């Protein structure tokens, strides 16, 4: 990784390499940003999707029709939100005949948050002392 450079009076460019500490800090910052840019957080950044998630939390296990009852969006929109939540492993889906039932994927959520916490603990001393 390059720290920066300078140009002398004769237009020669010199690159100053990053120190090991600076390199580790840059890697730690990149890892922290990558963690926050995961599908998990992207799925929870839209208020209407959070409302769908809250509804699933309240109902426990329910199909799209039941989840959509108290929400202002159409069922097709709710279905798309549920698909995003499912792709991010925030909810799990179980097909029973023609119906799909959704419920919170508690174990996966805890696992993701614990992993983030562990990575963050390891990064704090490098990027944010």
C-alpha angles and dihedrals in degrees: 000000000000123000096195139284146229137221122228126217090272093056094254112148119217121195118214110208120225118254119245090256093051090047092051090047092051090049091049092051091048090050092049092050091047090052092053091047095060123124088250093068095035089057091055098045097082115081095215090052090049087053089054090049091050090051091053089048090053096045098042099206120013145144125244093266093056093044092049095050096088098032127090096224125089120259092254090058091047089051091054091049090050090050091054090048090048093049088052089050092241093122130023126217129216121191116217109179106306095341128087118209121202130204136166114276094222097171093053092046092051091046092051093047093046090050091050091049092051093048091047093051089053093048101045096078090050103042108020112027 
